[in-house]
Amino acid sequence: MKPNERLDQLEPLLADSLQKIDRLIEGQGKIIDLAIKTEQRVNKIEQKVDTTAQAVAKLTVSTQRQYEELKVGQEAIMQYLREKLP
């Protein structure tokens, strides 16, 4: 087989391989972009979760404090009523 004939056989195979490699590289780029966007979204969600958790914790403490104040007030009223009523 002459070198030109062999080159004619290899050229389409090489072109096809290079085209497939280009598509793989492009696909990997898209995957990387998607991973970066996903990571950014996850970070935003984590920040929102942290903010929500802090708000719930503050609300819980506030609710407990209000409950204790209410309980003390109710006990004072009950004590007053016990003293005033026979």
C-alpha positions in Angstrom: 0.0 0.0 0.0 1.3 3.4 -0.9 1.8 6.1 1.7 -0.9 8.3 0.1 -3.4 5.5 0.1 -2.7 4.8 3.8 -3.0 8.5 4.6 -6.4 8.6 2.7 -7.6 5.8 5.0 -6.3 7.4 8.2 -7.5 10.9 7.5 -11.2 10.2 8.0 -10.6 8.1 11.1 -8.4 10.9 12.6 -11.0 13.6 11.8 -13.7 11.5 13.3 -11.7 10.9 16.5 -10.8 14.6 16.8 -14.5 15.5 16.4 -15.5 13.1 19.1 -12.8 14.5 21.4 -14.0 18.0 20.8 -17.6 16.9 21.7 -16.3 15.3 24.9 -14.4 18.4 25.9 -17.5 20.5 25.2 -19.6 18.1 27.3 -17.1 18.3 30.1 -17.3 22.1 30.0 -21.0 22.0 30.3 -20.8 19.6 33.2 -18.3 21.9 35.0 -20.6 24.9 34.4 -23.5 22.9 35.8 -21.5 21.8 38.8 -20.4 25.4 39.5 -24.0 26.7 39.3 -25.2 23.9 41.5 -22.5 24.7 44.1 -23.5 28.3 44.0 -27.2 27.4 44.5 -26.3 25.0 47.4 -24.3 27.8 49.1 -27.3 30.2 48.8 -29.6 27.5 50.2 -27.1 26.9 53.1 -27.1 30.6 53.9 -30.9 30.7 53.9 -31.1 27.6 56.1 -28.6 29.2 58.5 -30.6 32.4 58.6 -33.8 30.4 59.1 -32.3 28.3 61.9 -31.1 31.4 63.7 -34.5 33.0 63.4 -36.2 29.9 64.7 -33.8 29.7 67.6 -34.4 33.4 68.5 -38.2 32.8 68.2 -37.9 29.8 70.5 -36.0 31.7 73.1 -38.5 34.6 72.9 -41.5 32.2 73.1 -40.0 30.5 76.2 -39.3 33.8 77.8 -42.9 35.0 77.1 -44.2 31.7 78.4 -42.3 32.1 81.7 -43.5 35.7 82.1 -47.1 34.5 81.4 -46.7 31.7 83.9 -45.4 34.1 86.6 -48.3 36.4 85.9 -50.8 33.6 86.1 -49.3 32.4 89.4 -49.5 35.9 90.8 -53.2 36.2 89.8 -53.9 32.8 91.3 -52.2 33.7 94.5 -54.1 37.0 94.7 -57.4 35.2 94.1 -56.6 32.6 96.8 -55.9 35.3 99.3 -59.1 37.4 98.4 -61.6 34.6 97.9 -62.7 32.4 100.8 
